[in-house]
Amino acid sequence: MLLSPKLAILQSLDAMNKVQMEEVLDYIKGIIHKPAKKVDYMAFKKEAMKEIKQALRQEKGKRKLSAAA
């Protein structure tokens, strides 16, 4: 008889001892907290790329002014 994934997970959790349950809980907590860090990293990366682009535009404008003079 095939078990549904949810039922299979529940049965495997019932078969675990306390140490194993704590390890699974720590693993799940680690997964849950990582996306927030990734979002922070992505926001940081986006802001850094924006600043780099702005700096390159300013440098390009300075070169045009010095070439025209």
Phi, psi and omega in degrees: 000128179280138178262148174291153180304320181297315180294322179296320178295314180299319179293321179291327176293321178297330182279351183278153172270178186298319181297316179295320178297319179296320178297317178296316179299315177299319178298314180295318177300320178297321178292319182295323184278342182293319181303325179298319178293322180295319178297316178299317179296317180294321177295318178297315180296317180298315180295320179296317179296323177298316180292322178296316179299317179296317179296320179294321177296318179296318180295320179296320178294322179294321179295320179296320179294318181289328179287328181284336184279000000 
